[in-house]
Amino acid sequence: TALAMALLHNPRVLFLDDDVELPAGALAALQASFDAHPDAVGFQCEDLERHDYGRLTGILDAIFERGFFARSRTRRASAIEVSWLGGFGMAYRTSVFAHERFDDHLVGYSYGEDWDFSVRAAKYGKLYVAPGAEIHHYHSRVKPHRSARGLPHALGELSLFLPQAQGRPQSAAPDCPRVMEAGRSVS
């Protein structure tokens, strides 16, 4: 990613997962959001799909909806501000890469890389949802954390972010660090 960012000459970059469909009009909506919000460093595309992970839903919700990875959404006058951007469909002004980079120590399929980068990037501007930049994130079944066998790996990797997250208000959810530690001990 660092090499790609060094070679990039566009003012914005869009990151999409390989299991995402980009409908007509999404890029124009994203462009309009960047134009309307010069204070923004990044934008989240909205996922039109609803996801059910069966028995894993409760565990994943505990981590990503109520734990320290919880994403706050605050409605402002003309936009919805978020605390971090999900890597399945996120866009940044390339100027942020002069100050922040993705962590080179996170290799392979890295869980939490999007959270880590966007929290650091937010020091340089706001993070918003891009109205109308809607995508279909189909959640490929071959990704490791989509199965019970891959969950310990995912939890173990996410536990690497515990020290960074402890100072955040969302870390007040007491069960999340215990769940993460259990995942690290199993992996």
VOBA-1610 file (N, C-alpha, C; in pm, whole numbers, padded with zeros to 5 digits, always signed):
BEGIN
Thr+00083-00119+00000Thr+00000+00000+00000Thr+00087+00125+00000Ala+00197+00122+00076Ala+00285+00239+00082Ala+00342+00273-00055Leu+00384+00172-00130Leu+00438+00196-00264Leu+00330+00252-00356Ala+00211+00196-00350Ala+00101+00244-00434Ala+00069+00390-00401Met+00068+00427-00274Met+00038+00565-00236Met+00147+00660-00284Ala+00273+00614-00284Ala+00383+00698-00332Ala+00372+00725-00482Leu+00315+00632-00556Leu+00302+00646-00701Leu+00174+00718-00744Leu+00083+00736-00652Leu-00047+00793-00683Leu-00037+00944-00706His-00101+00992-00811His-00098+01135-00843His-00238+01196-00843Asn-00337+01123-00799Asn-00474+01174-00791Asn-00497+01238-00655Pro-00590+01332-00647Pro-00616+01396-00517Pro-00696+01309-00420Arg-00755+01199-00472Arg-00837+01110-00387Arg-00812+00966-00427Val-00834+00877-00330Val-00819+00733-00359Val-00935+00659-00291Leu-00989+00561-00362Leu-01099+00480-00312Leu-01049+00338-00290Phe-01075+00284-00172Phe-01041+00146-00138Phe-01169+00064-00135Leu-01173-00046-00210Leu-01288-00135-00213Leu-01242-00278-00188Asp-01320-00354-00114Asp-01294-00497-00099Asp-01321-00566-00233Asp-01267-00686-00248Asp-01286-00761-00372Asp-01426-00821-00385Asp-01507-00812-00281Asp-01643-00864-00286Asp-01747-00751-00286Val-01709-00638-00346Val-01794-00519-00351Val-01834-00490-00495Glu-01960-00454-00513Glu-02011-00407-00642Glu-02036-00257-00630Leu-01989-00183-00726Leu-02001-00037-00727Leu-02108+00003-00828Pro-02229+00037-00782Pro-02336+00074-00875Pro-02309+00207-00946Ala-02376+00227-01057Ala-02367+00354-01130Ala-02406+00468-01036Gly-02334+00575-01045Gly-02366+00693-00964Gly-02289+00701-00834Ala-02231+00592-00788Ala-02161+00593-00659Ala-02037+00683-00662Leu-01961+00675-00771Leu-01840+00758-00780Leu-01874+00906-00790Ala-01979+00940-00862Ala-02021+01080-00873Ala-02066+01133-00736Ala-02136+01050-00659Ala-02179+01090-00525Ala-02058+01110-00433Leu-01959+01024-00447Leu-01837+01036-00367Leu-01764+01165-00403Gln-01751+01194-00531Gln-01688+01318-00578Gln-01762+01439-00523Ala-01894+01438-00530Ala-01974+01550-00479Ala-01952+01569-00329Ser-01936+01459-00255Ser-01912+01470-00111Ser-01777+01535-00083Phe-01674+01494-00156Phe-01543+01557-00139Phe-01551+01707-00170Asp-01622+01742-00277Asp-01634+01883-00316Asp-01711+01964-00211Ala-01814+01904-00152Ala-01899+01975-00056Ala-01837+01988+00083His-01736+01905+00112His-01678+01904+00247His-01526+01913+00242Pro-01474+02034+00222Pro-01328+02047+00218Pro-01263+02016+00353Asp-01341+02013+00460Asp-01288+01979+00593Asp-01269+01829+00611Ala-01316+01749+00517Ala-01311+01602+00529Ala-01181+01548+00473Val-01128+01449+00544Val-01012+01377+00495Val-01054+01243+00435Gly-01173+01192+00476Gly-01217+01063+00426Gly-01368+01048+00429Phe-01413+00954+00344Phe-01557+00925+00333Phe-01582+00776+00332Gln-01693+00737+00392Gln-01740+00599+00394Gln-01850+00582+00292Cys-01841+00477+00212Cys-01952+00438+00125Cys-02051+00359+00211Glu-02178+00369+00179Glu-02281+00297+00253Glu-02305+00160+00191Asp-02309+00057+00273Asp-02335-00079+00229Asp-02486-00101+00222Leu-02534-00139+00105Leu-02677-00164+00087Leu-02720-00304+00131Glu-02624-00391+00154Glu-02654-00529+00191Glu-02673-00541+00343Arg-02757-00633+00384Arg-02775-00666+00526Arg-02712-00802+00548His-02637-00818+00656His-02558-00939+00675His-02599-01014+00801Asp-02603-01145+00790Asp-02633-01233+00902Asp-02525-01340+00905Tyr-02457-01351+01017Tyr-02347-01447+01031Tyr-02387-01569+01113Gly-02516-01591+01124Gly-02562-01707+01200Gly-02519-01699+01346Arg-02461-01808+01397Arg-02421-01813+01538Arg-02312-01712+01572Leu-02235-01667+01475Leu-02127-01572+01501Leu-02176-01428+01513Thr-02301-01402+01477Thr-02353-01265+01476Thr-02336-01197+01611Gly-02369-01263+01719Gly-02360-01203+01851Gly-02217-01164+01889Ile-02123-01251+01860Ile-01983-01222+01891Ile-01934-01105+01806Leu-01962-01108+01677Leu-01917-01000+01589Leu-01982-00867+01626Asp-02110-00870+01664Asp-02177-00747+01707Asp-02114-00692+01835Ala-02077-00781+01928Ala-02015-00736+02053Ala-01884-00664+02025Ile-01811-00709+01925Ile-01682-00647+01893Ile-01701-00520+01811Phe-01782-00528+01705Phe-01787-00419+01610Phe-01901-00320+01632Glu-01996-00351+01714Glu-02106-00258+01738Glu-02104-00197+01878Arg-02046-00268+01977Arg-02048-00216+02112Arg-01909-00208+02177Gly-01810-00269+02118Gly-01676-00267+02175Gly-01599-00143+02135Phe-01469-00148+02150Phe-01391-00028+02118Phe-01383-00002+01969Phe-01425-00097+01885Phe-01434-00073+01741Phe-01568-00010+01704Ala-01654+00014+01803Ala-01786+00070+01774Ala-01771+00200+01695Arg-01851+00214+01594Arg-01844+00331+01507Arg-01954+00428+01545Ser-01916+00545+01596Ser-02017+00645+01628Ser-02060+00715+01500Arg-02186+00752+01496Arg-02243+00826+01383Arg-02313+00948+01439Thr-02266+01067+01400Thr-02322+01191+01450Thr-02374+01273+01333Arg-02504+01302+01337Arg-02563+01380+01228Arg-02526+01526+01248Arg-02463+01583+01147Arg-02429+01725+01143Arg-02528+01793+01050Ala-02515+01923+01034Ala-02610+01998+00950Ala-02623+01940+00809Ser-02509+01904+00749Ser-02516+01860+00610Ser-02453+01723+00586Ala-02419+01651+00693Ala-02354+01522+00674Ala-02360+01439+00801Ile-02325+01312+00788Ile-02313+01223+00903Ile-02164+01200+00926Glu-02117+01243+01043Glu-01977+01225+01079Glu-01961+01090+01148Val-01855+01017+01116Val-01827+00886+01176Val-01689+00889+01242Ser-01668+00795+01335Ser-01542+00791+01409Ser-01434+00712+01337Trp-01473+00625+01242Trp-01375+00551+01161Trp-01443+00500+01036Leu-01362+00462+00937Leu-01413+00417+00809Leu-01387+00268+00791Gly-01487+00197+00740Gly-01474+00054+00712Gly-01404+00033+00579Gly-01306-00057+00578Gly-01223-00079+00461Gly-01294-00136+00340Phe-01416-00185+00354Phe-01487-00243+00240Phe-01518-00137+00135Gly-01528-00010+00174Gly-01559+00098+00083Gly-01528+00233+00146Met-01402+00273+00140Met-01362+00399+00202Met-01275+00477+00104Ala-01283+00609+00113Ala-01205+00696+00025Ala-01138+00804+00107Tyr-01017+00841+00065Tyr-00940+00944+00136Tyr-00883+01046+00039Arg-00860+01164+00090Arg-00778+01260+00018Arg-00635+01207+00027Thr-00565+01206-00083Thr-00430+01149-00082Thr-00333+01233+00001Ser-00368+01357+00031Ser-00281+01441+00114Ser-00258+01381+00252Val-00352+01300+00301Val-00335+01239+00433Val-00217+01142+00435Phe-00181+01087+00319Phe-00073+00989+00315Phe+00065+01053+00329Ala+00070+01186+00326Ala+00195+01255+00358Ala+00223+01248+00507His+00119+01221+00587His+00131+01218+00734His+00113+01079+00793Glu+00027+01001+00733Glu-00008+00868+00787Glu+00002+00763+00678Arg+00038+00643+00718Arg+00046+00528+00627Arg-00023+00409+00692Phe-00062+00314+00610Phe-00110+00188+00666Phe+00008+00121+00735Asp-00020+00048+00839Asp+00085-00017+00918Asp+00145-00133+00839Asp+00275-00124+00807Asp+00343-00227+00730Asp+00358-00358+00807His+00336-00355+00938His+00346-00477+01018His+00221-00564+01007Leu+00114-00507+00955Leu-00011-00580+00938Leu-00009-00641+00798Val+00014-00769+00790Val+00029-00834+00660Val-00085-00933+00636Gly-00102-00973+00510Gly-00206-01069+00475Gly-00343-01006+00494Tyr-00440-01087+00531Tyr-00574-01037+00556Tyr-00575-00979+00696Ser-00565-00850+00705Ser-00550-00785+00835Ser-00683-00732+00886Tyr-00719-00774+01003Tyr-00840-00726+01069Tyr-00805-00599+01146Gly-00884-00498+01134Gly-00864-00376+01211Gly-00774-00274+01143Glu-00718-00307+01028Glu-00630-00213+00959Glu-00706-00087+00920Asp-00831-00101+00877Asp-00912+00015+00839Asp-00938+00104+00960Trp-00970+00042+01075Trp-00993+00117+01198Trp-00867+00193+01238Asp-00755+00123+01240Asp-00629+00181+01281Asp-00593+00302+01194Phe-00598+00285+01063Phe-00561+00395+00975Phe-00658+00512+00986Ser-00787+00485+00984Ser-00883+00596+00983Ser-00883+00674+01113Val-00859+00608+01226Val-00851+00681+01353Val-00730+00776+01349Arg-00619+00730+01293Arg-00502+00818+01281Arg-00525+00928+01178Ala-00589+00896+01066Ala-00615+00995+00960Ala-00709+01104+01010Ala-00796+01073+01103Ala-00893+01171+01154Ala-00827+01287+01226Lys-00699+01276+01255Lys-00627+01390+01315Lys-00614+01504+01214Tyr-00634+01474+01085Tyr-00611+01572+00980Tyr-00739+01622+00913Gly-00853+01573+00958Gly-00979+01617+00902Gly-01092+01526+00945Lys-01210+01561+00905Lys-01331+01487+00943Lys-01348+01361+00858Leu-01422+01267+00913Leu-01462+01144+00843Leu-01614+01147+00832Tyr-01665+01133+00712Tyr-01809+01141+00689Tyr-01858+01021+00608Val-01988+00998+00615Val-02057+00908+00522Val-02085+00990+00397Ala-02058+00933+00281Ala-02083+01002+00154Ala-02225+00972+00109Pro-02317+01069+00116Pro-02456+01043+00075Pro-02462+01001-00072Gly-02533+00893-00097Gly-02550+00844-00234Gly-02438+00756-00285Ala-02326+00749-00212Ala-02216+00660-00252Ala-02244+00522-00193Glu-02343+00457-00252Glu-02391+00329-00202Glu-02328+00215-00280Ile-02291+00110-00208Ile-02227-00006-00269Ile-02295-00133-00219His-02267-00242-00284His-02312-00374-00240His-02189-00450-00192His-02182-00475-00062His-02071-00551-00005His-02125-00691+00024Tyr-02089-00786-00059Tyr-02149-00918-00053Tyr-02088-01011+00051His-01981-00970+00117His-01916-01051+00221His-01886-01192+00173Ser-01780-01205+00101Ser-01736-01335+00049Ser-01728-01438+00160Arg-01776-01556+00133Arg-01774-01664+00232Arg-01635-01726+00247Val-01540-01691+00159Val-01406-01749+00169Val-01315-01670+00261Lys-01357-01556+00309Lys-01273-01479+00401Lys-01269-01551+00535Pro-01151-01553+00598Pro-01130-01637+00717Pro-01226-01614+00833His-01264-01491+00862His-01347-01466+00980His-01493-01497+00958Arg-01531-01545+00840Arg-01670-01578+00813Arg-01708-01716+00865Ser-01613-01787+00926Ser-01643-01920+00978Ser-01596-01931+01122Ala-01650-02028+01193Ala-01610-02050+01332Ala-01462-02086+01340Arg-01409-02156+01238Arg-01268-02194+01238Arg-01178-02071+01228Gly-01219-01969+01154Gly-01138-01850+01135Gly-01154-01745+01243Leu-01257-01758+01327Leu-01283-01657+01429Leu-01168-01641+01528Pro-01106-01749+01579Pro-00993-01727+01672Pro-00881-01645+01610His-00851-01668+01482His-00748-01588+01414His-00788-01441+01411Ala-00912-01415+01374Ala-00960-01277+01367Ala-00953-01209+01503Leu-01000-01277+01607Leu-00998-01219+01741Leu-00855-01198+01790Gly-00768-01292+01761Gly-00629-01278+01802Gly-00563-01159+01735Glu-00589-01140+01607Glu-00531-01028+01535Glu-00589-00895+01582Leu-00718-00892+01607Leu-00780-00769+01655Leu-00727-00730+01793Ser-00687-00828+01873Ser-00636-00796+02007Ser-00508-00715+02000Leu-00440-00713+01886Leu-00320-00630+01870Leu-00352-00482+01888Phe-00479-00445+01866Phe-00518-00304+01875Phe-00566-00265+02014Leu-00572-00358+02108Leu-00619-00325+02242Leu-00542-00210+02306Pro-00409-00209+02302Pro-00338-00097+02367Pro-00377+00039+02307Gln-00397+00047+02176Gln-00436+00172+02113Gln-00577+00213+02152Ala-00662+00116+02174Ala-00804+00143+02195Ala-00839+00175+02340Gln-00753+00143+02433Gln-00789+00157+02574Gln-00826+00299+02613Gly-00771+00400+02548Gly-00802+00537+02583Gly-00927+00591+02518Arg-00986+00516+02428Arg-01105+00563+02357Arg-01229+00540+02442Pro-01328+00629+02433Pro-01450+00613+02514Pro-01520+00480+02492Gln-01517+00424+02370Gln-01586+00299+02344Gln-01523+00182+02419Ser-01398+00198+02467Ser-01333+00088+02537Ser-01397+00061+02673Ala-01495+00143+02710Ala-01564+00120+02836Ala-01648-00007+02835Ala-01672-00064+02716Ala-01746-00190+02708Ala-01657-00300+02767Pro-01686-00349+02888Pro-01595-00438+02959Pro-01578-00575+02896Asp-01676-00625+02822Asp-01665-00759+02766Asp-01572-00766+02646Cys-01558-00657+02573Cys-01482-00663+02450Cys-01335-00702+02472Pro-01261-00640+02564Pro-01122-00684+02585Pro-01111-00830+02627Arg-01206-00880+02706Arg-01202-01021+02746Arg-01225-01113+02626Val-01318-01075+02538Val-01343-01155+02418Val-01219-01155+02330Met-01155-01039+02317Met-01037-01029+02234Met-00922-01113+02292Glu-00902-01109+02422Glu-00797-01189+02485Glu-00824-01338+02466Ala-00949-01377+02476Ala-00983-01518+02454Ala-00948-01558+02312Gly-00975-01472+02217Gly-00941-01502+02079Gly-00792-01515+02059Arg-00714-01429+02124Arg-00568-01435+02109Arg-00515-01563+02170Ser-00570-01607+02282Ser-00520-01729+02347Ser-00555-01854+02267Val-00663-01850+02189Val-00704-01966+02110Val-00625-01974+01980Ser-00587-01858+01925Ser-00520-01858+01794Ser-00375-01898+01802
//
